[in-house]
Amino acid sequence: MVIERRKLSLLATLAALAVALLIPLLTAGNVYFLTVLIIMLIFILFSSAWNFLTYTGQGSLGHAAFFGIGGYISTLVAAGSGLSPYLTIFAGGGAAALVGLFIGVICVRLKEWFLAMVTFGFAIIIQVLVVSQFASATGGWDGISAPPLIPSSVPNYLMFEYYSILLIVILVILLFRYILNTRIGLAFSAIRENELEARAAGIDPVRYKLLAFMISAFFAGVAGALEIHYLGYITPEIFGIDISFWPIIYSISGGLGTLAGPIIGVVVITLLWDGLQTLGLTYARFIIIGILLILIIIFLPKGLISLPERLEGILRKYLKKT
């Protein structure tokens, strides 16, 4: 059974990768579809970064802070140095990781949702500072323009952007998979399951939690930088509450604490969100998405990723009765 599930998981991964590679070609370079796909990839990266934090039992309600810091620093570095955004996105990620280190050193000993509230407050503080103290560099509420990933003068530049972002997302997810399969990943699991027992086994929870926080903040910053360079503009709205809550919604709906969860969550919620808007359901879609999330939490607490297993269990019960 385990081997069969591994085979199914591998087949599903290969199928998803094939779809991701082929769908831009099948849509004949449609600008709208490419835009949706690129934003989906960016939020898969952002949600995966947030989800990585949960492997140590930590939570964050203010990851927009790292998302926005990455966007602003990458923009300022790219504009000031003339370097390609494909290089400066890592400067943005590095700045976000340093801020994550600062917050982590102070607050990583706090329990899950106390830490989450601290990050929530920090995102608000950063937004205020960007608007007031650093307005000369950030443009205040008006924002500033960001150098594009690829100039629009390049033929099929959107296609190049899509495939380059797809490559980054794949590499990051593979990196997460590698980390979680090492002793570091085992330490993460031990801390999440029982921090006292992990400490008794010689694992330093503070050090590993801090490591997870920095990695999560780094890639959240990279995701923010990618979005801003793709959009070509950045404003303090990037620190908004909604930006912090989207990765939580995606991860929980897809499957918290799984690599595939954020991917499934982003794809399903985004397609449903945009599909409802296409049908003219501007406000009703909020209600529909809300109902869907409630149903997932009640009937699929492990997320949509557990749906096949749940259906298999229901089918077995039905067959036994008959």
GUFI-632338 format. One record per residue: z negated, y negated, x of N, C-alpha, C, CB in turn. Coordinates in pm, whole numbers, plus 50000, padded with zeros to 5 digits. Atoms other than C-alpha are relative to their C-alpha. Glycine has a CB too. Example, Ala and Ser with C-alpha at 12.3 -4.5 7.8 and 13.67 -1.06 7.14 Angstrom:
# GUFI-632338
500005011950089492205045051230500004988050090498754999749901;500065011949918492865010651367499274989149923501424995450041;
# end
This chain:
# GUFI-632338
500005012150082500005000050000500004987350086498795000049907;500065011549910499114976050283501334997750068498895001850104;498715000949932502354984250463501064994549904500425013850055;499035004850099504354978750143499854985149975499855007749870;500245014350023502734945050087500464991850120498514997449972;499525007149881503474935050445501514999050000499525007150128;498545000250008507104944650396500464990049896500545013949966;499655009550106507234925050070499784985650046499195002849874;500305013349948505604895250241501064995450100498614999850066;498965003249903508144896850525501324996949930500195011650098;498775002350075511044899550280499954986649927500245011449899;500155012750071509694870350077500134988250097498644999549927;499915010649899509344849550394501444997850044499135003450123;498605001049958512884857250506500874994149889500545013750040;499255005350113514214849950157499774984949985499615007349870;500335014250010512394816550146500674992050111498484998050005;499355006649887513724807650491501514998849977499725007750130;498575000350029517274816750386500334989349896500485013749950;499795010350104516974794850075499884986150061498985001849884;500225013149936515604765950283501184996050088498725000250083;498875002949912518534768850525501294997449922500215011650097;498735000650072521244772750262500064989749889500295013349942;499975008550118520184750549974500644986350022498614998149950;499305012849982521354717550130501535001750000499564993550132;498564997449998524784733250184500525002949860500315011850094;499594996550135524884746849829500024987949907499085010649943;500025012150082524064712549685501044989850045498624993650004;498895008449952527044698149876499534986350050501044998249889;500495012549942524924671850047499604989549898501044994350087;500455009350104523714656349717498804992050050499655007649869;501035008649942521584626449822498675001849928500444985449992;501244998650077519034630649541499285013050038500284999749848;500604987149967518454667649613499475000150142501015011249980;500455000549862518234661449986498724991850014501094994250091;501205008349997515694633949927498795007749951500204987449915;501094992050055513544656749711499595010950099500425006449865;500294989149905513824685049966499264994850123501295007050042;500645005649881512854662750259498554996149969500784987650050;501375003650039509814648750075499165012549981500014991549872;500734987350017508844684449982499585005750134500865010149924;500324994849867509004695150346498864992150064501234999550090;501045008549942506864665650455498645003249937500344985149981;501274997150066504224673750193499565014550019500114996949852;500404986549959504314710550285499244999150132501255009350015;500685002049872503374699450636498644993549980500864991550095;501255007150027500724675350506498985009149932500274987649912;500904991150073499254700850265499525011550088500705005649876;500394989449907499274728050532498944995050098501235005350076;500995005949910497374704450763498654998749930500484986250050;501255001150076494784697550493499405013949978500244992949864;500454986350028494564734550407499405006650124501165008449947;500524994349875493964743350774498524996850016500794994650120;501405004149990490684724550751499095009349922499844985749950;500834991550086489454747950477499695013550063500695002049866;500284987249936489584778150709498625000350065501065003050105;501365000649948486274766050851499014995949891499914990150117;500885003450112484874758450505499804985249981498695006550019;500125014450013485364720950537500954994849892500294993150134;499145006350098486894697650279500164985250030499445002149858;499745014149978488414663050285500594993849874500954998050120;499455007650113489024637750008500694987250048498894996549900;499425012349947490474611550240501035002450108498934991250055;499014996949898493264627850438501144989950005500555013849977;499015010849996495464598350346499754990750118499984992149869;500335008349884493634580250627500805004650121498485000650031;499264994749885495204603250889501514999349977499575014650027;498595001150038498524603850704500514985850029500185003449850;499605013949981498644565750710499904995350144499164991249915;500155003749859497344561551065501195005250080498685005750058;498834994449932500094584751187501244991949974500235014249956;498835007950036502684564451000500014986450068500064998249850;500065013549941501504530451126500155000450152498684993349963;499944999549853500984540351490501395003950047498965009950056;498654995949962504324558251512501004988749980500435012249919;499115011350028506074528351353499874989250106499714994149862;500245010749903504464503151588500475003950140498524996250004;499584995249868505114524351898501535000650008499395013950030;498544998950000508734531251801500664986350002500485007949877;499435013550005509414494751718499774992450130499404992149883;500325007449878507714481952032500635005650126498544999750018;499494993649878509084507152283501485003649992499205012350029;498614995850016512464516252138500185015050012500854993350101;499934985449991511604553252170500435005949866498655005850043;499604993150122513004577951920498775003649917500805012750034;501114996050087510744583951617499635014850016500354997349855;500304985849979511024621051698498985001950113501285007750032;501034999849895508814612951999498744992949953500534993650128;501165008050037506564586551847499185006249886500444986149960;500804993450105505544608651553498815007450061500875009949920;501104993049935503394627551803498964990150052500535008650115;500975010549968501824594851915499184996749876500724987250053;500715002250126500964589051549499025011349972500994998849885;500894988550018499524624151528498824999550096500775012950019;501085001149902497534618351846498964989749960500574996550136;500945010450045496024586251709499165005149883500784987249958;500724994350114495104604251387498965010250047500975006649900;500934990049946493494632351589498804993350066500735009150101;501115007249937491414607351789499044994349896500534988650089;500835005050109490194591451468499255011749936500854992549894;500654988050054489504626451337498855004550088501025011249987;501064996649906487464633251651498794990949980500504999150145;501075009850022485464601651591499205003349874500584985749990;500684996650125484704610951230499275013350012501025000649883;500584986849987484064647051321498705000050079500985009150065;501205000549917481534639151595498814994849921500244991250124;501075006150079479554618351347499615008649880500424986149953;500244994150133479944638851030500235015049988500864993349903;499624986050014481024674451109498825009149967500675004850127;501174991950033477454687051067499654999349852498814995650083;500275001250143477474676050704500585011749924500574986849946;499484989450085478004701350426501354995849941499015003449887;498605001650037481474705550276500314986949927500415011449913;499585011350082481604679050005499324987050039499725002949856;500535012349941479334654350184501004994750102498615002550066;498955003849906481954654450459501214994749925500395012050088;498855004250080484644651350192499834985749952500215009449881;500255013550049483014619950052500084989850113498634999249932;499905009049885482754604750400501474997050031499315006250124;498575002149974486494609950456500644991549891500745013450011;499505008150111487174594950112499704985250024499385004749866;500395013849972485234563750202500734994450121498524999150022;499325004649879486874561950544501434995749970500005011050106;498625003650037490364561250387500044986149938500605010349903;500075013350063489324530950181499754989350105498894999649892;500305009649893487874513550487501234997250084498865005350091;498795001849919491054519350689501024991449927500615013750035;499055007950078493184505050408499624985250002500075005149855;500485013949998491044473550395500244993750137498504999349965;499795005349865491224469250774501484997150027499485009950104;498555001949981495024473450773500474987549929500785012249950;499595011650080495344446750504499434987150056499575001849854;500685012349958492884422250659500024997950152498585000249951;500205002149857491944425951026501265002050083498935009150049;498804996949921495244440751147501284995549931500065014950026;498845004550079497554422050908501114994250086499564989749898;498975005949914499334404351194500955010550056499354992350114;499174989249946500604437751322500585008749890499205008650095;499584990750107500844457150995500744993349886498805007149946;499335007150109502254429950770499194999049873501285006749971;500855000850118499334432250530500555008449886499854985549955;499504992750117500214442850177501525000849996499494993649872;498534999949999503874434350241500575011550082500534986850055;499544988849918504134461650504501004995850106500595010649914;499005002449896506654464750785501075011049994499334999450141;498934990049997509954482450835499765009850114501394993150015;500174989449899510014514951031501365004750047499175011949943;498724994749950512834526951259500305013549935499975001450154;499654987250066514714555451088500005011650098501374999049933;499914988149916514604590851218501375001050064499695012649919;498615000049955518384590151244500704988349932500725013849967;499325011450062520474558351187500975004649890500774992050106;499134996650112522384558550858501484999550037499744990749883;498615000749954525554551451055500515013650050500154989650111;499634986649954525484587551180500485008249880498805007050072;499504991850111527644610050957499035011449965501395005750034;500894989450049525564633950744498594999050059500585013750034;501315001949936522374618650883498875006549919499724985150018;501034993950082520344631550587499885015050026500294997549852;500014985749969521364667150666499285002750131501435005550005;500654998649870520284662851027498484997949986500594990050102;501425002650021516954648250912499345012049931499804987349916;500564988650073516404676950670499765011850094500935004349885;500134988149914517024704350925499024997650115501365004150055;500965002849894515014686951196498575000649948500274986250063;501344999450059512014682850964499665014449963499904991049875;500224985850031512434718850847499575007750125501285006349941;500374993549875512274730251210498564996850039500964995850112;501375004149967509084710251269498995007249911499844984749985;500914993450095507464724750956499855014950034500514998449856;500054985749965508374760451054499175002350126501435005650020;500744998549875507014755851406498504997749980500534990250105;501425002850025503744741051277499345011649926499844987049918;500564988750075503214769351028499855012250090500905003449878;500124989049904503924794851302498834997750095501315001650080;501155003349915501394776651521498695002949929500064985150042;501194997150078498804778451244499765015149991500124993949858;500114985450010499534815451201499485005950131501375006249964;500434995049870499114821151574498524997150023500854993650113;501405003849980495804802251588499085008749917499794985249965;500854992350091494414820951288499925014750037500504998649858;500004986049956495284854351448499325001950135501415005250006;500714999149873493394846251767498505000249976500394988350092;501465000350010489664846151841499534987249932499345001450139;500355012650067489624810151722500035001949849500974988750043;499894997450143490814821351380498865008649949501315006849970;501134991550038488154848351369498714991849993499845011650099;501185008850002485534822151454500024991149876499944991450128;499865008050122486874800151174499535007949878501474995549980;500354991650115486524828850926498515002749994500775013350005;501444997349994483014836951042499204987949954499585004050143;500705012450039481924800751000500154997549850500544987950080;499765002350143483504798450655499165009549914501505001849967;500724990150080481864830450532498494998250007500375014050046;501445001649985478384824750673499724993050133499275013749993;500185007849878477624797250920498785004450080499874985349965;501224995649930474124810051001500255012850079498865002149901;499684987549931475394844851087500964997450116500615010249902;499075003349892478214829751292499254994150120501074990049950;500805006049893475704809251489499185010850073499064989149944;500804989249941473564840551543500865009050088499355008449890;499084991849922476654858351679500524992750125501185004449914;499625007549881477064831551947501154990449980500355009550107;498915009450030479694810351772499414986249973500845004949877;500475013750019479194772651789500774993849883500184991550130;499295005250116480104760351437500504985750018499115000649880;499625014149983480184723651537501284998950082498874992250068;498825000749913482724729251815501265004549927499805008450125;498824994750068485064750151600500384991449879499755014449956;499715009050112484754727251299500704987450050498714996449924;499415011949941485574697751521501455002750043499164995250120;498654996149959488614716051661500925000649878499985013750072;499204999050122489864724051310500284986249942499305008749897;499845013550055489304688051202501054992250078498664992450003;499045007349917491294674151496501435005249980499615001150147;498674994150023494194698551446500544995649865499945015550008;499605004250135494274690451075500414985449999498865002549901;499695014449997494194652951139501284997350077498834992250063;498805002049919496894655451407501265002449918499995009250122;498774996850074499444672351183500134992249869500055014949971;499925009250114498514650750885500634986850047498584997449939;499405012149943499384621151110501485001850027499304996250127;498584997149977502684637351210500774999649868500175013950068;499365000050131503514642750842500184985749949499175008349899;499915014050043502734606350763501074992450075498664993150018;498985006749919504914594551050501405004249958499785003250149;498694995150045507804616450936500424993449870499985015349983;499655006150128507624602650583500394985450017498845001149902;499735014349985507524566550694501334997550071498874993350077;498725001849931510424569950937501165004549913500015007850133;498954996050095512384587950667500244989049897499625013249930;499875010450101511664560850408500454986750060498684998049927;499595012449933512134532750660499104988149974501364996549959;500925011050030509164512250542498605005549981500464992149874;501394995750017505364513950540499174988549947499425005250133;500935009750056502754495650333498625006749992500474995049858;501354994150010498964500450293499835009649883498984989049988;500094990550112499674520149974500005014450050501174997849903;499994986449943500064550050206498575005650009500664999950139;501394995449997496244551350212499435002349860499144989950075;500444998950137496094554549833499305013149968501164998249909;500764988250041493814579149655500935011549965499104996849881;499074989450041496824597949516500545007750120501164994149921;499504993349880498054605449868498985009950052500344989750110;501054990749957494694621449948499885012049908498684992750007;500214989250097494664642149630501185009649990499734994249866;498854991150014498214656249641499875012750085501274992650040;500134987449923497574680749930498925009349944499684996950145;501044991850062494424692549750500595007549881498794991349957;499374994050118496384698649430500985010950040500734989349916;499004990349955499194716349614499335012650056500914993850107;500654988549934496854738549817499255008649901499054995250109;500774992350098494574748649530500935007249903499044990849923;499094993850096497464755349291500795011450066500974989649942;499244989649931499374775549551499135011450049500754994150116;500894989649946496464794049709499224994550118500795012650041;500845006049896493614778749906499715010150110498694994849939;500324991349889493074792950252501065010350033498735006949973;498884991249966496494809550279501134991450057500505008249875;498905007649940499504799050484501104996949898500595007750117;498925001850099501914803650193499564991449883500475013449949;500515007350116499664786249938500544985849988498534999550007;499485013650009500574750050022501514999449976499664992550125;498554999850018504264759150037500345002749854500665010850091;499774996550140504204775649694499574988449908499255012949962;500505011050081502114747249551500934988249999498654995850048;499095011549991504434719949677501305002749924500304996850147;498724996850063507594737649558499865000349848500525013650051;500164998550145506294746649209499654986849934498915010549970;500455012450061504484714049133501084989250009498724995050067;498955010249985507294692149271501175002449907500494999550144;498884996950089510044710249081499624997549854500435014750019;500455002550137507984708848762499874985149974498675007149974;500215014450012507074672248819501344992749983499254994550123;498695006550008510664661248882500815004849879500795002550129;499294994750116512034684248612499544993549871499805014949991;500535006650119509734669048349500454985549992498485000849998;499525013849997510744634248461501464999249958499814993950139;498584999450037514414643748426500155001549848500705011750071;499974998150146513644654148066499484987849925499195012249962;500485012250063512234619548003498514999849971500734997749874;501444999150024508574630247999499254992650111499545014849992;500595008149894507224601648208498485001550005500374985549981;501464999350004503594601848095499505013849961499464989649904;500414986750045503454635847926499915009850116500985005349895;500034990749887504084652348263498625000350067501074996250104;501365000149946500614641248378499135010049924499404985849993;500774990950084499124660548085500395014450029500204996649852;499504986449977501324691048147499535005350135501535000349992;500464995949866500504692148519498495002449998500364989250106;501444998350010496824687748438499625013049932499404988449925;500254987450072496884716548189500325011950091500845000849870;499614989249908498714738248445498935002450105501344996750068;501044998749898496064731248709498745006549943499664986350059;501174994150065493274739848464500215015049980499724993149866;499694985950023494984772648374499995008150130501365001449932;499994993249870495514781448741498575002450048500794991850104;501384998849952491864774648827499225010549920499294986549992;500724990650086490614795248529500515014350017500124995749854;499444986550003493014824748536500525004950135501125000549900;499544996249866494284824048896499224992250105501534997550015;500815007849906491404811049108500485000950145498575004749993;499444998949865493194823749419501364993250012500125014750039;498745007349996496264803349328501195008149954500254995050138;498774993550046499834811249229500425011550091501124989949992;499634989349907500174833149538499445013549953499484996850142;500624987550049497944858749362500625004749869498504998249982;499404996450129500144859649049500635014050000501064989849964;499444986350000502134891049151498935010949996500875002050124;501094990349998498904909649225499315000749864498984996550108;500635000450132497424898448894500885006949896499734985449958;499084993650093500524909248701500045015250022501414994150015;500034985849968500454942748883498775006749941500035002150152;501234994650058496854947948774500075001249849498834991350038;499844999750145497664939348413500925011449959500544986549948;499034989450031500644962948417499365013950015501224998950092;500684987149980498494991548555499055003149884499235000050134;500914998150113495904986448283500785003849874499164987249975;499184997150119498634986548019500545014350003501174989949991;499454986549985500185018648157498925010649981500655001550139;501094990450017496775035948165499675001849851498744995350077;500304999350143496195027447800501055007949923499884985949942;498924993150069499585040747699500145014450049501324992550020;
# end
